[in-house]
Amino acid sequence: MGEYATIDPERQIKLKEIIGRLHEGGSVGEVKKEFAKLIKGVSAAEVAAMEQSLIDGGMPVEEVQRLCEVHVQVFESSLAKGGRPSEMAGHPVHSLLEENKLAWKKAGALKAAARAWVLGFGSAEAAKAALEDLSAVIIHYTRKENQLFPYLERQGFTGPSRVMWGKHDEIRALFKDAQEALAGPSRGFLGLARTLGGKIRKMIFMEEHILIPEAVRRLSDREWAEIRQGEEAIGFAWIAPASLYDAGLVLANSAAAVAEPLATAKAVPVGEASAAAQARAIPGLLDLSTGKVQKELLDIALRTMPIDISIVDENDKVLYYSDSPHRLFPRSPAAIGRSVQNCHPQKSVDTVNKILASFRSKEKDKARFWIEMGGRFILIEYFALYDAAGIYRGTLEVSQDLTELRALEGQRRLLDWG
């Protein structure tokens, strides 16, 4: 969707110098003045490439994350001139923009409800409702993390998944703090509401002037169609995407464009094609170590199990996840083939790498964690996978909601479905 923009190497150096000044403690005001003198204008592509270059050059992701809002403040006037990309209704970009419009309004509504409650002419119920309404923006972030980021990573553009995910987690933490502050009217809640709204609006600006323009520039029509087809697995914040954009049609046209020259090069006799189709239609049996089972039945069984399963290969790539309706942690088809490190927030990557390293060296063969999430007790386990020769082949991740199981007492020996 458009050619790559040309990035001036000299301007890149100047941009990195400006961020270096910030990193060393320079004031935003000084940097803004220097920016105005040295650079007449800057594109979203250059800002994105600059941050990617900083990360590739060894700057810790956490440092870029700490600075990214300052980047926006420095480059805001230039970036704003670039406008926003516009896509057909139902296209992933259109859905992101529509959700952002609502998120902006709902952030303002939360601030107003919090202020009214603190000053005594509003209610706790209204403040709580406004907070819960705004919290749907987390679905928006989760869809970015699981659908958009994997496709950008395949283009070598890893900055957003490393930096923005950390900013998402900051917002998630603020929601939790705000929920706890609802215990009583206080200026603490009002302050949290203002901070939360401010961070969400800054994220909207970064999305619309850096992330989305870069995604539109880098991704093909086919990739956007694949992203659209996987979005339903995550869901949407406040909206239902329009059906004007037809991802299936885009993919069909793309496949036809590839298939036509192949068909011209080698035509398959009708009889052979029918035989091949019939062979594919017969459900095969998978020969496992202790029996055989139809692939379809095994897939049903894995999706029915009351646990979440993910399988990662020896190269740290996600091979499989169980797509069950009761998943604890969201996954979408874009996760397949993705580096497992990119499937976790940046703050967890060191832990993931330690687990995988210990599995490879056989120092450990399992790791266990448990957390409380939304009032539920969640167990998360990792198991090393070794073949018959003892060679490391990958890792199995298993997550399970143990809330009801922890509450069991005594024993039950008879069937009771009451």
C-alpha beads as a LAMMPS data file, in Angstrom:
LAMMPS data file: protein, C-alpha beads

418 atoms
417 bonds

1 atom types
1 bond types

-500.0 500.0 xlo xhi
-500.0 500.0 ylo yhi
-500.0 500.0 zlo zhi

Masses

1 110.0

Atoms # bond

1 1 1 0.000 0.000 0.000
2 1 1 2.460 2.568 -1.192
3 1 1 6.202 2.654 -1.680
4 1 1 8.601 3.009 1.216
5 1 1 9.319 6.634 1.924
6 1 1 12.897 7.774 1.436
7 1 1 14.556 8.497 4.769
8 1 1 17.344 11.074 4.707
9 1 1 20.363 9.540 6.529
10 1 1 21.615 12.941 7.682
11 1 1 18.233 13.811 9.124
12 1 1 18.205 10.432 10.850
13 1 1 21.490 11.316 12.548
14 1 1 20.083 14.665 13.678
15 1 1 16.922 13.022 14.985
16 1 1 18.991 10.537 16.991
17 1 1 21.083 13.384 18.376
18 1 1 17.930 15.147 19.549
19 1 1 16.703 12.044 21.341
20 1 1 20.194 11.609 22.768
21 1 1 19.915 15.069 24.294
22 1 1 16.646 14.069 25.929
23 1 1 18.194 10.835 27.154
24 1 1 20.987 12.809 28.806
25 1 1 18.505 15.022 30.643
26 1 1 18.039 17.925 28.265
27 1 1 14.799 19.854 28.631
28 1 1 11.981 19.439 26.151
29 1 1 11.956 23.199 25.612
30 1 1 15.628 23.251 24.583
31 1 1 15.156 20.298 22.264
32 1 1 12.116 21.880 20.644
33 1 1 14.124 25.014 19.857
34 1 1 16.981 22.963 18.444
35 1 1 14.527 20.887 16.448
36 1 1 12.963 24.010 14.932
37 1 1 16.373 25.340 13.884
38 1 1 17.833 22.154 12.457
39 1 1 14.798 20.492 10.851
40 1 1 12.027 22.136 8.873
41 1 1 9.709 19.111 8.891
42 1 1 9.710 15.450 9.759
43 1 1 7.567 12.558 8.578
44 1 1 5.982 9.815 10.629
45 1 1 8.172 7.342 8.743
46 1 1 11.307 9.090 9.958
47 1 1 10.158 9.120 13.584
48 1 1 9.318 5.423 13.397
49 1 1 12.620 4.592 11.686
50 1 1 14.498 6.648 14.262
51 1 1 13.016 4.736 17.191
52 1 1 13.643 1.431 15.410
53 1 1 17.253 2.508 14.822
54 1 1 17.718 3.363 18.500
55 1 1 16.516 -0.105 19.498
56 1 1 18.603 -1.837 16.827
57 1 1 21.591 0.182 18.018
58 1 1 21.318 -1.233 21.520
59 1 1 19.314 1.352 23.451
60 1 1 17.197 -0.537 26.022
61 1 1 13.565 -0.784 24.968
62 1 1 12.510 0.499 28.389
63 1 1 14.463 3.719 27.727
64 1 1 12.759 4.252 24.375
65 1 1 9.462 3.484 26.088
66 1 1 10.161 6.137 28.725
67 1 1 10.995 8.660 26.047
68 1 1 8.335 7.892 23.463
69 1 1 5.752 10.318 24.851
70 1 1 8.454 12.991 24.905
71 1 1 9.195 12.147 21.255
72 1 1 5.573 12.863 20.439
73 1 1 5.691 16.163 22.312
74 1 1 8.816 17.186 20.426
75 1 1 7.548 16.139 16.997
76 1 1 3.849 16.864 17.569
77 1 1 3.496 19.939 15.385
78 1 1 5.280 18.293 12.462
79 1 1 3.520 14.972 12.783
80 1 1 0.084 16.558 13.013
81 1 1 0.545 18.053 9.539
82 1 1 0.699 14.547 8.116
83 1 1 -2.990 13.903 8.746
84 1 1 -4.492 10.455 9.263
85 1 1 -4.773 7.591 6.823
86 1 1 -8.299 6.794 5.714
87 1 1 -9.479 3.314 4.781
88 1 1 -12.699 1.656 3.688
89 1 1 -15.227 0.932 6.447
90 1 1 -14.477 -2.495 7.892
91 1 1 -10.770 -2.319 7.039
92 1 1 -8.555 -2.805 10.149
93 1 1 -7.282 0.767 9.876
94 1 1 -10.821 2.143 9.755
95 1 1 -11.749 0.122 12.862
96 1 1 -8.712 1.409 14.770
97 1 1 -9.586 5.002 13.897
98 1 1 -13.255 4.581 14.804
99 1 1 -12.298 3.119 18.184
100 1 1 -9.884 6.015 18.743
101 1 1 -12.652 8.560 18.164
102 1 1 -14.717 6.901 20.863
103 1 1 -11.761 6.426 23.210
104 1 1 -11.007 10.153 23.015
105 1 1 -14.589 11.050 23.961
106 1 1 -14.836 8.446 26.715
107 1 1 -11.554 9.607 28.265
108 1 1 -13.136 13.053 28.560
109 1 1 -16.316 11.551 29.993
110 1 1 -14.312 9.751 32.697
111 1 1 -12.555 12.955 33.717
112 1 1 -15.894 14.782 33.930
113 1 1 -17.532 11.997 35.966
114 1 1 -14.553 11.819 38.334
115 1 1 -14.554 15.576 38.863
116 1 1 -18.309 15.628 39.493
117 1 1 -17.996 12.833 42.070
118 1 1 -15.085 14.449 43.913
119 1 1 -16.827 17.839 44.017
120 1 1 -20.020 16.301 45.348
121 1 1 -22.480 16.759 42.505
122 1 1 -21.880 13.375 40.880
123 1 1 -22.066 9.790 42.032
124 1 1 -19.666 6.912 42.568
125 1 1 -21.856 4.795 40.276
126 1 1 -21.424 7.265 37.402
127 1 1 -17.654 7.400 37.919
128 1 1 -17.450 3.609 38.024
129 1 1 -19.576 3.267 34.885
130 1 1 -17.381 5.768 33.021
131 1 1 -14.243 3.878 34.068
132 1 1 -15.673 0.522 33.007
133 1 1 -16.827 1.982 29.694
134 1 1 -13.378 3.378 28.926
135 1 1 -11.677 0.113 29.938
136 1 1 -12.880 -1.460 26.681
137 1 1 -9.924 0.335 25.078
138 1 1 -7.854 -2.590 26.410
139 1 1 -9.468 -4.733 23.676
140 1 1 -8.167 -2.223 21.138
141 1 1 -4.637 -2.595 22.533
142 1 1 -4.884 -6.382 22.707
143 1 1 -5.895 -6.515 19.041
144 1 1 -2.883 -4.391 18.107
145 1 1 -0.589 -6.667 20.106
146 1 1 -1.924 -9.912 18.669
147 1 1 -2.927 -8.947 15.116
148 1 1 -1.098 -5.874 13.843
149 1 1 2.257 -6.208 15.611
150 1 1 3.060 -9.734 14.295
151 1 1 2.758 -8.528 10.697
152 1 1 4.985 -5.523 11.371
153 1 1 7.535 -7.790 13.062
154 1 1 7.729 -9.862 9.887
155 1 1 8.772 -6.654 8.115
156 1 1 11.547 -6.157 10.669
157 1 1 9.626 -3.302 12.310
158 1 1 9.726 -4.435 15.950
159 1 1 9.715 -1.050 17.680
160 1 1 5.927 -0.825 18.151
161 1 1 5.564 -4.280 19.686
162 1 1 8.450 -3.632 22.046
163 1 1 7.672 -0.031 23.009
164 1 1 3.910 0.396 22.597
165 1 1 3.130 -2.828 24.443
166 1 1 4.934 -1.383 27.449
167 1 1 2.817 1.773 27.214
168 1 1 -0.297 -0.409 26.960
169 1 1 0.722 -2.114 30.208
170 1 1 1.152 1.268 31.898
171 1 1 -2.443 2.083 30.937
172 1 1 -3.643 -1.326 32.144
173 1 1 -1.961 -0.659 35.502
174 1 1 -3.639 2.753 35.728
175 1 1 -7.043 1.142 35.199
176 1 1 -6.319 -1.191 38.098
177 1 1 -5.211 1.703 40.321
178 1 1 -8.308 3.691 39.395
179 1 1 -10.589 0.754 40.230
180 1 1 -8.972 0.484 43.654
181 1 1 -9.339 4.233 44.196
182 1 1 -13.107 3.933 43.697
183 1 1 -13.357 2.856 47.345
184 1 1 -14.009 6.468 48.326
185 1 1 -14.281 9.902 46.698
186 1 1 -10.835 11.440 46.682
187 1 1 -8.691 13.697 44.586
188 1 1 -6.536 10.625 44.121
189 1 1 -9.190 9.135 41.861
190 1 1 -9.539 12.401 39.970
191 1 1 -5.787 12.512 39.450
192 1 1 -5.767 8.933 38.185
193 1 1 -8.660 9.660 35.821
194 1 1 -6.778 12.643 34.382
195 1 1 -3.534 10.673 34.022
196 1 1 -5.331 7.724 32.459
197 1 1 -7.178 9.906 29.963
198 1 1 -3.990 11.769 29.109
199 1 1 -2.038 8.593 28.396
200 1 1 -4.833 7.160 26.271
201 1 1 -4.995 10.346 24.206
202 1 1 -1.223 10.343 23.742
203 1 1 -1.453 6.748 22.573
204 1 1 -4.130 7.778 20.070
205 1 1 -1.788 10.432 18.689
206 1 1 1.109 7.950 18.411
207 1 1 -1.116 5.432 16.656
208 1 1 -2.579 7.849 14.144
209 1 1 0.591 9.766 13.290
210 1 1 3.282 7.090 13.610
211 1 1 2.041 3.504 13.923
212 1 1 -0.856 3.436 11.452
213 1 1 0.872 5.437 8.680
214 1 1 3.873 3.111 8.961
215 1 1 1.642 0.035 8.899
216 1 1 -0.197 1.323 5.815
217 1 1 3.143 1.991 4.142
218 1 1 4.653 -1.410 4.959
219 1 1 1.813 -3.938 4.690
220 1 1 0.252 -5.338 1.518
221 1 1 -3.446 -5.645 0.679
222 1 1 -3.221 -9.382 1.343
223 1 1 -1.656 -8.849 4.780
224 1 1 -4.402 -6.385 5.760
225 1 1 -7.005 -8.934 4.648
226 1 1 -5.351 -11.609 6.800
227 1 1 -5.295 -9.212 9.740
228 1 1 -9.009 -8.527 9.257
229 1 1 -9.855 -12.236 9.216
230 1 1 -8.089 -12.758 12.545
231 1 1 -9.581 -9.752 14.341
232 1 1 -12.765 -11.532 15.438
233 1 1 -10.656 -13.801 17.672
234 1 1 -9.790 -10.750 19.779
235 1 1 -12.863 -8.559 19.428
236 1 1 -13.468 -4.817 19.178
237 1 1 -13.943 -1.882 21.533
238 1 1 -17.425 -0.364 21.267
239 1 1 -17.813 -0.933 17.514
240 1 1 -18.920 -3.596 15.069
241 1 1 -16.863 -3.312 11.866
242 1 1 -18.823 -2.503 8.734
243 1 1 -18.986 -5.139 5.984
244 1 1 -18.036 -2.814 3.115
245 1 1 -14.451 -4.091 3.189
246 1 1 -14.433 -7.750 2.123
247 1 1 -11.254 -9.491 3.313
248 1 1 -12.325 -12.780 1.719
249 1 1 -12.647 -11.130 -1.687
250 1 1 -9.218 -9.514 -1.340
251 1 1 -7.645 -12.873 -0.481
252 1 1 -9.510 -14.644 -3.278
253 1 1 -8.304 -12.099 -5.826
254 1 1 -4.779 -12.422 -4.465
255 1 1 -4.894 -16.211 -4.721
256 1 1 -6.341 -16.053 -8.226
257 1 1 -3.544 -13.747 -9.338
258 1 1 -1.021 -16.342 -8.180
259 1 1 -2.926 -19.378 -9.424
260 1 1 -3.546 -18.131 -12.977
261 1 1 0.078 -18.262 -14.195
262 1 1 0.559 -21.615 -12.462
263 1 1 -2.498 -23.045 -14.208
264 1 1 -1.216 -21.782 -17.550
265 1 1 2.188 -23.342 -16.944
266 1 1 0.851 -26.782 -15.983
267 1 1 -2.732 -27.921 -16.449
268 1 1 -3.881 -30.841 -14.268
269 1 1 -6.161 -33.410 -15.940
270 1 1 -9.704 -33.396 -14.581
271 1 1 -9.496 -37.009 -13.450
272 1 1 -6.304 -36.440 -11.497
273 1 1 -7.670 -33.281 -9.896
274 1 1 -10.813 -35.118 -8.776
275 1 1 -8.777 -37.981 -7.344
276 1 1 -6.547 -35.558 -5.440
277 1 1 -9.574 -33.711 -4.074
278 1 1 -11.149 -36.970 -2.921
279 1 1 -7.916 -38.017 -1.216
280 1 1 -7.771 -34.732 0.659
281 1 1 -11.412 -35.082 1.688
282 1 1 -10.809 -38.386 3.484
283 1 1 -10.031 -37.625 7.143
284 1 1 -6.670 -39.194 7.991
285 1 1 -5.502 -40.745 11.210
286 1 1 -2.548 -39.339 13.122
287 1 1 -0.296 -42.150 14.277
288 1 1 0.605 -41.193 17.851
289 1 1 2.789 -43.029 20.368
290 1 1 -0.170 -44.716 22.098
291 1 1 -2.807 -44.911 19.408
292 1 1 -4.297 -43.277 16.344
293 1 1 -6.815 -40.463 16.204
294 1 1 -8.419 -38.382 13.495
295 1 1 -6.890 -34.947 13.185
296 1 1 -10.334 -33.334 13.390
297 1 1 -11.174 -35.204 16.580
298 1 1 -7.826 -34.322 18.164
299 1 1 -8.400 -30.668 17.325
300 1 1 -11.853 -30.807 18.936
301 1 1 -10.416 -32.469 22.032
302 1 1 -7.669 -29.868 22.425
303 1 1 -10.191 -27.041 22.086
304 1 1 -12.493 -28.702 24.614
305 1 1 -9.887 -29.204 27.342
306 1 1 -10.360 -26.736 30.236
307 1 1 -6.857 -25.359 29.735
308 1 1 -5.036 -23.086 27.299
309 1 1 -2.223 -24.753 25.361
310 1 1 0.509 -23.209 23.223
311 1 1 3.387 -25.032 21.534
312 1 1 6.653 -23.305 20.664
313 1 1 9.315 -24.973 18.520
314 1 1 13.079 -25.220 19.130
315 1 1 13.547 -21.877 17.322
316 1 1 11.142 -20.083 19.692
317 1 1 8.422 -19.790 17.030
318 1 1 4.763 -20.350 17.955
319 1 1 3.474 -23.463 16.173
320 1 1 0.047 -23.894 17.752
321 1 1 -2.435 -22.608 20.307
322 1 1 -5.716 -24.168 21.405
323 1 1 -8.461 -21.877 20.155
324 1 1 -11.078 -22.554 22.808
325 1 1 -13.975 -20.258 23.804
326 1 1 -12.713 -20.138 27.387
327 1 1 -9.187 -18.874 26.649
328 1 1 -7.644 -16.964 29.560
329 1 1 -5.181 -15.019 27.431
330 1 1 -6.222 -13.878 23.944
331 1 1 -4.582 -15.339 20.860
332 1 1 -5.271 -14.897 17.161
333 1 1 -4.004 -16.594 13.981
334 1 1 -1.316 -13.929 13.623
335 1 1 0.505 -15.585 16.544
336 1 1 1.444 -18.583 14.399
337 1 1 5.067 -18.275 13.311
338 1 1 5.649 -15.358 15.666
339 1 1 8.633 -15.330 18.030
340 1 1 7.336 -16.267 21.459
341 1 1 9.288 -13.347 22.945
342 1 1 7.086 -10.967 20.958
343 1 1 3.949 -12.594 22.381
344 1 1 4.790 -11.212 25.843
345 1 1 5.141 -7.644 27.128
346 1 1 8.719 -6.388 27.128
347 1 1 8.978 -6.568 30.918
348 1 1 8.475 -10.354 30.725
349 1 1 10.911 -11.116 27.898
350 1 1 13.943 -11.640 30.159
351 1 1 11.984 -14.233 32.152
352 1 1 10.851 -15.994 28.974
353 1 1 14.434 -16.141 27.699
354 1 1 15.704 -17.526 31.012
355 1 1 13.104 -20.299 30.910
356 1 1 13.931 -21.251 27.313
357 1 1 17.680 -21.172 27.994
358 1 1 17.286 -23.418 31.041
359 1 1 15.178 -25.850 28.990
360 1 1 17.782 -25.992 26.221
361 1 1 20.615 -26.619 28.694
362 1 1 18.428 -29.117 30.595
363 1 1 19.138 -27.243 33.812
364 1 1 15.355 -27.166 34.280
365 1 1 12.485 -28.871 32.491
366 1 1 9.507 -26.945 33.875
367 1 1 8.554 -23.552 35.299
368 1 1 5.431 -22.581 37.224
369 1 1 3.736 -19.269 38.020
370 1 1 0.375 -18.334 39.494
371 1 1 -1.421 -15.009 39.466
372 1 1 -4.765 -13.513 40.470
373 1 1 -6.589 -11.912 37.556
374 1 1 -10.066 -10.464 37.701
375 1 1 -10.810 -12.356 40.909
376 1 1 -9.665 -15.669 39.377
377 1 1 -6.675 -17.807 40.391
378 1 1 -4.642 -18.628 37.288
379 1 1 -1.872 -21.249 37.069
380 1 1 0.671 -20.852 34.238
381 1 1 3.161 -23.645 33.534
382 1 1 5.913 -24.219 30.993
383 1 1 7.252 -27.677 30.118
384 1 1 10.329 -28.500 28.065
385 1 1 9.729 -30.835 25.120
386 1 1 12.484 -33.399 24.387
387 1 1 12.420 -36.163 21.780
388 1 1 13.437 -39.799 22.319
389 1 1 17.092 -38.876 21.847
390 1 1 16.838 -36.171 24.512
391 1 1 17.114 -33.316 22.008
392 1 1 15.228 -30.128 22.873
393 1 1 12.321 -29.714 20.439
394 1 1 10.362 -26.865 21.987
395 1 1 8.189 -25.741 24.893
396 1 1 4.610 -26.393 25.955
397 1 1 2.765 -23.587 27.737
398 1 1 -0.317 -24.516 29.776
399 1 1 -2.597 -22.022 31.532
400 1 1 -5.532 -23.015 33.727
401 1 1 -8.181 -21.326 35.862
402 1 1 -7.995 -23.124 39.218
403 1 1 -10.505 -20.956 41.085
404 1 1 -13.209 -23.638 41.389
405 1 1 -10.729 -26.474 41.910
406 1 1 -9.084 -24.697 44.853
407 1 1 -12.482 -24.449 46.526
408 1 1 -13.189 -28.202 46.429
409 1 1 -13.446 -29.994 49.783
410 1 1 -14.140 -33.528 50.920
411 1 1 -14.857 -35.987 48.129
412 1 1 -17.482 -36.859 45.503
413 1 1 -17.802 -40.505 44.470
414 1 1 -21.219 -40.413 42.774
415 1 1 -22.316 -38.598 39.660
416 1 1 -24.007 -35.335 40.593
417 1 1 -24.988 -32.931 37.837
418 1 1 -27.175 -30.865 40.109

Bonds

1 1 1 2
2 1 2 3
3 1 3 4
4 1 4 5
5 1 5 6
6 1 6 7
7 1 7 8
8 1 8 9
9 1 9 10
10 1 10 11
11 1 11 12
12 1 12 13
13 1 13 14
14 1 14 15
15 1 15 16
16 1 16 17
17 1 17 18
18 1 18 19
19 1 19 20
20 1 20 21
21 1 21 22
22 1 22 23
23 1 23 24
24 1 24 25
25 1 25 26
26 1 26 27
27 1 27 28
28 1 28 29
29 1 29 30
30 1 30 31
31 1 31 32
32 1 32 33
33 1 33 34
34 1 34 35
35 1 35 36
36 1 36 37
37 1 37 38
38 1 38 39
39 1 39 40
40 1 40 41
41 1 41 42
42 1 42 43
43 1 43 44
44 1 44 45
45 1 45 46
46 1 46 47
47 1 47 48
48 1 48 49
49 1 49 50
50 1 50 51
51 1 51 52
52 1 52 53
53 1 53 54
54 1 54 55
55 1 55 56
56 1 56 57
57 1 57 58
58 1 58 59
59 1 59 60
60 1 60 61
61 1 61 62
62 1 62 63
63 1 63 64
64 1 64 65
65 1 65 66
66 1 66 67
67 1 67 68
68 1 68 69
69 1 69 70
70 1 70 71
71 1 71 72
72 1 72 73
73 1 73 74
74 1 74 75
75 1 75 76
76 1 76 77
77 1 77 78
78 1 78 79
79 1 79 80
80 1 80 81
81 1 81 82
82 1 82 83
83 1 83 84
84 1 84 85
85 1 85 86
86 1 86 87
87 1 87 88
88 1 88 89
89 1 89 90
90 1 90 91
91 1 91 92
92 1 92 93
93 1 93 94
94 1 94 95
95 1 95 96
96 1 96 97
97 1 97 98
98 1 98 99
99 1 99 100
100 1 100 101
101 1 101 102
102 1 102 103
103 1 103 104
104 1 104 105
105 1 105 106
106 1 106 107
107 1 107 108
108 1 108 109
109 1 109 110
110 1 110 111
111 1 111 112
112 1 112 113
113 1 113 114
114 1 114 115
115 1 115 116
116 1 116 117
117 1 117 118
118 1 118 119
119 1 119 120
120 1 120 121
121 1 121 122
122 1 122 123
123 1 123 124
124 1 124 125
125 1 125 126
126 1 126 127
127 1 127 128
128 1 128 129
129 1 129 130
130 1 130 131
131 1 131 132
132 1 132 133
133 1 133 134
134 1 134 135
135 1 135 136
136 1 136 137
137 1 137 138
138 1 138 139
139 1 139 140
140 1 140 141
141 1 141 142
142 1 142 143
143 1 143 144
144 1 144 145
145 1 145 146
146 1 146 147
147 1 147 148
148 1 148 149
149 1 149 150
150 1 150 151
151 1 151 152
152 1 152 153
153 1 153 154
154 1 154 155
155 1 155 156
156 1 156 157
157 1 157 158
158 1 158 159
159 1 159 160
160 1 160 161
161 1 161 162
162 1 162 163
163 1 163 164
164 1 164 165
165 1 165 166
166 1 166 167
167 1 167 168
168 1 168 169
169 1 169 170
170 1 170 171
171 1 171 172
172 1 172 173
173 1 173 174
174 1 174 175
175 1 175 176
176 1 176 177
177 1 177 178
178 1 178 179
179 1 179 180
180 1 180 181
181 1 181 182
182 1 182 183
183 1 183 184
184 1 184 185
185 1 185 186
186 1 186 187
187 1 187 188
188 1 188 189
189 1 189 190
190 1 190 191
191 1 191 192
192 1 192 193
193 1 193 194
194 1 194 195
195 1 195 196
196 1 196 197
197 1 197 198
198 1 198 199
199 1 199 200
200 1 200 201
201 1 201 202
202 1 202 203
203 1 203 204
204 1 204 205
205 1 205 206
206 1 206 207
207 1 207 208
208 1 208 209
209 1 209 210
210 1 210 211
211 1 211 212
212 1 212 213
213 1 213 214
214 1 214 215
215 1 215 216
216 1 216 217
217 1 217 218
218 1 218 219
219 1 219 220
220 1 220 221
221 1 221 222
222 1 222 223
223 1 223 224
224 1 224 225
225 1 225 226
226 1 226 227
227 1 227 228
228 1 228 229
229 1 229 230
230 1 230 231
231 1 231 232
232 1 232 233
233 1 233 234
234 1 234 235
235 1 235 236
236 1 236 237
237 1 237 238
238 1 238 239
239 1 239 240
240 1 240 241
241 1 241 242
242 1 242 243
243 1 243 244
244 1 244 245
245 1 245 246
246 1 246 247
247 1 247 248
248 1 248 249
249 1 249 250
250 1 250 251
251 1 251 252
252 1 252 253
253 1 253 254
254 1 254 255
255 1 255 256
256 1 256 257
257 1 257 258
258 1 258 259
259 1 259 260
260 1 260 261
261 1 261 262
262 1 262 263
263 1 263 264
264 1 264 265
265 1 265 266
266 1 266 267
267 1 267 268
268 1 268 269
269 1 269 270
270 1 270 271
271 1 271 272
272 1 272 273
273 1 273 274
274 1 274 275
275 1 275 276
276 1 276 277
277 1 277 278
278 1 278 279
279 1 279 280
280 1 280 281
281 1 281 282
282 1 282 283
283 1 283 284
284 1 284 285
285 1 285 286
286 1 286 287
287 1 287 288
288 1 288 289
289 1 289 290
290 1 290 291
291 1 291 292
292 1 292 293
293 1 293 294
294 1 294 295
295 1 295 296
296 1 296 297
297 1 297 298
298 1 298 299
299 1 299 300
300 1 300 301
301 1 301 302
302 1 302 303
303 1 303 304
304 1 304 305
305 1 305 306
306 1 306 307
307 1 307 308
308 1 308 309
309 1 309 310
310 1 310 311
311 1 311 312
312 1 312 313
313 1 313 314
314 1 314 315
315 1 315 316
316 1 316 317
317 1 317 318
318 1 318 319
319 1 319 320
320 1 320 321
321 1 321 322
322 1 322 323
323 1 323 324
324 1 324 325
325 1 325 326
326 1 326 327
327 1 327 328
328 1 328 329
329 1 329 330
330 1 330 331
331 1 331 332
332 1 332 333
333 1 333 334
334 1 334 335
335 1 335 336
336 1 336 337
337 1 337 338
338 1 338 339
339 1 339 340
340 1 340 341
341 1 341 342
342 1 342 343
343 1 343 344
344 1 344 345
345 1 345 346
346 1 346 347
347 1 347 348
348 1 348 349
349 1 349 350
350 1 350 351
351 1 351 352
352 1 352 353
353 1 353 354
354 1 354 355
355 1 355 356
356 1 356 357
357 1 357 358
358 1 358 359
359 1 359 360
360 1 360 361
361 1 361 362
362 1 362 363
363 1 363 364
364 1 364 365
365 1 365 366
366 1 366 367
367 1 367 368
368 1 368 369
369 1 369 370
370 1 370 371
371 1 371 372
372 1 372 373
373 1 373 374
374 1 374 375
375 1 375 376
376 1 376 377
377 1 377 378
378 1 378 379
379 1 379 380
380 1 380 381
381 1 381 382
382 1 382 383
383 1 383 384
384 1 384 385
385 1 385 386
386 1 386 387
387 1 387 388
388 1 388 389
389 1 389 390
390 1 390 391
391 1 391 392
392 1 392 393
393 1 393 394
394 1 394 395
395 1 395 396
396 1 396 397
397 1 397 398
398 1 398 399
399 1 399 400
400 1 400 401
401 1 401 402
402 1 402 403
403 1 403 404
404 1 404 405
405 1 405 406
406 1 406 407
407 1 407 408
408 1 408 409
409 1 409 410
410 1 410 411
411 1 411 412
412 1 412 413
413 1 413 414
414 1 414 415
415 1 415 416
416 1 416 417
417 1 417 418
